[in-house]
Amino acid sequence: MTVFQAIILGLVQGLTEFFPVSSSGHLAIAQHFLPGFSQPGLLFDVLLHAGTMAAVVLYFRRDLIKLLRCCAPAGDPDDRRVLLLLILASVPTAIIGLAAKDVVEQLFEVMPLVGAMLMVTGLLLFYAGRAQSGGRTLTQMNKLDALLVGIAQGVAVMPGISRSGSTIGCLLLRGIDATAAARFSFLLALPAVGGATLLHLKDLGQVSSAEIPAYMIGTLVAFASGLLAIRLLLSVLQRRRLGGFAIYCLLLGSVIMATSMFPSG
């Protein structure tokens, strides 16, 4: 992998991790068309996700500090409730992710499947954007909300299914306020991506010393572009304008399926 490829993929990851258009699907597409690209397992993908999660930590640092402080005896009970819901939601995500890990790694080159899953993401965004506006806050979420959004995040290991799109869409359909849904979605991603990073660290030994700078640069690019994407998405969600993302996913998915199943020449 070259530095140029790392920068391109870092930008793709940073801009699409938080926009509900499936970063995994876009990475699979970009890697498919980048000549000569290779990586041990999904190590580079996971490092890019770690870069965007570092952007979440920085952007939502006040929320994270509050969640850490709530563990003290005098901590805020509302923050403690949110923390428990995040832990509960992480359980189905972990179960699905561990069970599907080996299978999913083999699906990133199956372009027709990636296209189909992008279309599924588009349909979810379409219906979530048209759902009746809800006003429930994070502290008004219940255990069923947490379990459903955890399942949605687990299913998003499929390339083409947007993690942010599926989790935010799920919460919108459950009547959660759009900004609150985004905050919960981003915070929920931290343990999932952290766990995936630990699972793939064993692949570091397969990376040549010459490629390490490219891996680091790609991760930094994902971090910087991810910060920008968080700001933009929160602004869009306040107006509940998901239609553009839905149309984009449906069109891109259709194109990928058509070009993969009926290649020219």
C-alpha positions as CSV (number, residue, x, y, z in Angstrom):
1,M,0.0,0.0,0.0
2,T,1.3,3.4,-1.0
3,V,1.0,6.7,1.0
4,F,-1.3,8.1,-1.8
5,Q,-3.6,5.1,-1.4
6,A,-3.6,5.6,2.4
7,I,-4.6,9.3,2.1
8,I,-7.4,8.4,-0.3
9,L,-8.7,5.7,1.9
10,G,-8.3,7.9,5.0
11,L,-10.5,10.6,3.4
12,V,-13.1,8.0,2.3
13,Q,-13.2,6.6,5.8
14,G,-13.3,10.0,7.6
15,L,-16.1,11.4,5.4
16,T,-18.3,8.3,5.2
17,E,-18.0,6.9,8.8
18,F,-20.4,9.5,10.2
19,F,-22.4,10.3,7.1
20,P,-25.0,7.5,6.9
21,V,-23.6,6.0,3.6
22,S,-21.5,3.1,4.9
23,S,-17.8,3.7,5.3
24,S,-17.2,-0.1,5.1
25,G,-19.0,-0.2,1.7
26,H,-17.1,2.8,0.4
27,L,-13.8,1.4,1.6
28,A,-14.5,-2.0,-0.1
29,I,-15.4,-0.2,-3.3
30,A,-12.3,2.1,-3.2
31,Q,-10.0,-0.8,-2.3
32,H,-11.5,-2.9,-5.1
33,F,-10.6,-0.2,-7.7
34,L,-7.2,0.9,-6.3
35,P,-4.6,-1.0,-8.3
36,G,-2.2,-3.1,-6.3
37,F,-3.9,-2.4,-2.9
38,S,-3.5,-5.2,-0.3
39,Q,-3.6,-5.4,3.5
40,P,-3.3,-8.2,6.1
41,G,-6.9,-9.1,7.0
42,L,-8.8,-5.9,7.7
43,L,-6.1,-4.3,9.7
44,F,-5.9,-1.0,7.8
45,D,-9.7,-0.7,7.7
46,V,-9.8,-1.2,11.5
47,L,-7.0,1.4,12.0
48,L,-9.0,3.9,9.9
49,H,-12.0,3.3,12.1
50,A,-9.8,3.8,15.1
51,G,-8.8,7.2,13.6
52,T,-12.4,8.3,13.2
53,M,-13.3,7.0,16.7
54,A,-10.5,9.3,18.1
55,A,-12.4,12.1,16.4
56,V,-15.5,11.0,18.4
57,V,-13.5,11.0,21.6
58,L,-12.3,14.6,21.0
59,Y,-15.7,15.9,19.8
60,F,-17.7,14.3,22.6
61,R,-15.1,14.5,25.3
62,R,-17.4,16.4,27.7
63,D,-20.0,13.6,27.3
64,L,-17.4,11.0,28.0
65,I,-16.1,12.8,31.0
66,K,-19.7,12.9,32.4
67,L,-20.1,9.2,31.8
68,L,-16.9,8.4,33.6
69,R,-17.8,10.7,36.6
70,C,-21.2,9.1,36.9
71,C,-19.6,5.9,38.2
72,A,-18.8,7.7,41.4
73,P,-21.2,7.4,44.3
74,A,-22.3,11.0,43.8
75,G,-22.5,10.7,40.1
76,D,-25.5,11.9,38.0
77,P,-28.2,9.1,37.9
78,D,-29.2,10.2,34.4
79,D,-25.7,9.8,33.1
80,R,-25.4,6.5,34.9
81,R,-28.6,5.3,33.1
82,V,-27.1,6.3,29.7
83,L,-23.9,4.5,30.5
84,L,-25.8,1.3,31.4
85,L,-27.8,1.6,28.2
86,L,-24.6,1.9,26.2
87,I,-23.2,-1.3,27.9
88,L,-26.5,-3.1,27.2
89,A,-26.5,-2.1,23.5
90,S,-22.8,-3.2,23.2
91,V,-23.7,-6.8,24.1
92,P,-25.6,-7.8,20.9
93,T,-23.1,-5.9,18.8
94,A,-20.2,-7.9,20.3
95,I,-22.1,-11.2,19.9
96,I,-22.9,-10.6,16.2
97,G,-19.4,-9.1,15.5
98,L,-17.5,-12.1,16.9
99,A,-19.8,-14.6,15.3
100,A,-19.6,-13.0,11.9
101,K,-16.0,-11.9,11.9
102,D,-14.5,-14.6,9.7
103,V,-17.4,-14.6,7.2
104,V,-17.5,-10.8,6.9
105,E,-13.8,-10.5,6.0
106,Q,-14.5,-12.6,2.9
107,L,-17.4,-10.4,1.8
108,F,-15.5,-7.2,1.1
109,E,-14.6,-8.3,-2.4
110,V,-18.2,-9.4,-3.2
111,M,-19.2,-6.2,-5.0
112,P,-22.8,-7.3,-5.9
113,L,-23.4,-7.8,-2.1
114,V,-21.9,-4.5,-1.2
115,G,-24.2,-2.8,-3.8
116,A,-27.2,-4.6,-2.4
117,M,-26.4,-3.6,1.2
118,L,-26.0,0.0,0.1
119,M,-29.5,-0.1,-1.3
120,V,-30.7,-1.6,2.0
121,T,-29.1,1.4,3.8
122,G,-30.8,3.8,1.4
123,L,-34.2,2.3,2.1
124,L,-33.6,2.5,5.9
125,L,-32.6,6.1,5.6
126,F,-35.6,6.9,3.5
127,Y,-38.1,5.5,6.0
128,A,-36.2,6.9,9.0
129,G,-36.2,10.4,7.5
130,R,-40.0,10.2,6.9
131,A,-40.7,8.8,10.5
132,Q,-42.7,11.0,12.7
133,S,-40.4,13.4,14.6
134,G,-39.8,12.1,18.1
135,G,-38.8,14.0,21.2
136,R,-37.4,11.4,23.5
137,T,-34.0,12.2,25.0
138,L,-31.1,9.9,25.9
139,T,-32.3,9.6,29.5
140,Q,-35.8,8.6,28.2
141,M,-34.4,5.6,26.2
142,N,-35.3,2.2,27.5
143,K,-33.7,-1.3,27.4
144,L,-35.6,-2.3,24.3
145,D,-34.2,0.8,22.5
146,A,-30.7,-0.2,23.5
147,L,-31.0,-3.8,22.5
148,L,-32.5,-2.9,19.0
149,V,-29.8,-0.3,18.3
150,G,-27.1,-2.8,19.4
151,I,-28.5,-5.4,17.0
152,A,-28.5,-2.7,14.3
153,Q,-24.9,-1.9,14.9
154,G,-24.0,-5.6,14.9
155,V,-25.6,-6.1,11.5
156,A,-23.7,-3.1,10.2
157,V,-20.5,-5.3,10.1
158,M,-21.8,-6.2,6.6
159,P,-20.0,-4.1,4.0
160,G,-22.5,-1.7,2.6
161,I,-24.7,-1.4,5.7
162,S,-24.0,2.0,7.3
163,R,-23.2,1.8,11.0
164,S,-24.3,5.4,11.7
165,G,-27.2,5.1,9.3
166,S,-28.5,1.9,10.8
167,T,-28.1,3.0,14.5
168,I,-29.4,6.6,14.0
169,G,-32.2,5.3,11.7
170,C,-33.2,2.7,14.3
171,L,-33.4,5.3,17.1
172,L,-35.3,7.8,14.9
173,L,-37.9,5.1,14.1
174,R,-38.1,4.5,17.9
175,G,-39.0,8.1,18.5
176,I,-35.6,9.4,19.8
177,D,-34.7,13.0,19.1
178,A,-32.3,13.2,16.1
179,T,-29.4,14.9,17.9
180,A,-29.7,12.5,20.8
181,A,-29.8,9.6,18.4
182,A,-26.6,10.8,16.8
183,R,-24.9,11.2,20.2
184,F,-25.8,7.7,21.3
185,S,-24.8,6.3,17.9
186,F,-21.3,7.9,18.1
187,L,-20.7,6.9,21.7
188,L,-21.9,3.3,21.0
189,A,-19.3,3.0,18.3
190,L,-16.4,3.4,20.7
191,P,-16.5,0.0,22.4
192,A,-17.3,-1.7,19.2
193,V,-14.4,-0.2,17.2
194,G,-12.1,-0.5,20.2
195,G,-12.8,-4.2,20.4
196,A,-12.3,-4.7,16.7
197,T,-9.0,-2.9,16.9
198,L,-7.7,-5.2,19.6
199,L,-8.8,-8.2,17.6
200,H,-6.8,-7.1,14.6
201,L,-3.7,-5.9,16.3
202,K,-2.2,-9.4,15.7
203,D,-2.0,-8.5,12.0
204,L,0.5,-5.7,12.7
205,G,3.3,-8.2,12.5
206,Q,2.5,-8.8,8.8
207,V,3.0,-5.1,7.9
208,S,6.4,-4.3,6.5
209,S,8.3,-1.4,8.2
210,A,8.2,0.5,4.9
211,E,4.4,0.5,5.0
212,I,4.0,1.7,8.6
213,P,4.2,5.5,7.7
214,A,1.3,4.9,5.2
215,Y,-0.8,3.3,7.9
216,M,-0.1,6.2,10.3
217,I,-0.9,8.8,7.7
218,G,-4.1,7.2,6.6
219,T,-5.2,7.0,10.2
220,L,-4.4,10.7,10.8
221,V,-6.3,11.7,7.6
222,A,-9.3,9.7,8.8
223,F,-9.2,11.5,12.2
224,A,-9.1,15.0,10.7
225,S,-11.8,14.4,8.0
226,G,-13.9,12.6,10.6
227,L,-14.0,15.7,12.8
228,L,-15.4,17.7,9.9
229,A,-17.9,15.0,9.1
230,I,-19.3,15.0,12.6
231,R,-20.0,18.7,12.5
232,L,-21.7,18.5,9.2
233,L,-23.9,15.5,10.0
234,L,-25.1,17.0,13.3
235,S,-26.2,20.1,11.3
236,V,-28.0,17.9,8.8
237,L,-29.8,15.8,11.5
238,Q,-31.2,18.9,13.2
239,R,-33.2,19.4,10.0
240,R,-33.9,15.6,9.6
241,R,-32.8,15.8,5.9
242,L,-31.8,12.2,5.3
243,G,-33.4,12.0,1.8
244,G,-30.2,13.0,0.0
245,F,-28.2,10.3,1.7
246,A,-30.9,7.8,0.9
247,I,-30.9,8.6,-2.8
248,Y,-27.1,8.5,-2.9
249,C,-27.0,5.0,-1.3
250,L,-29.7,3.7,-3.6
251,L,-28.0,5.1,-6.8
252,L,-24.5,4.0,-5.8
253,G,-25.8,0.6,-4.8
254,S,-27.5,0.2,-8.1
255,V,-24.4,1.2,-10.1
256,I,-22.2,-1.2,-8.1
257,M,-24.6,-4.1,-8.6
258,A,-25.0,-3.4,-12.3
259,T,-21.3,-2.9,-13.1
260,S,-20.3,-6.0,-11.0
261,M,-23.0,-8.3,-12.4
262,F,-22.8,-7.1,-16.0
263,P,-19.2,-5.8,-16.5
264,S,-18.4,-4.1,-19.7
265,G,-16.4,-5.9,-22.3
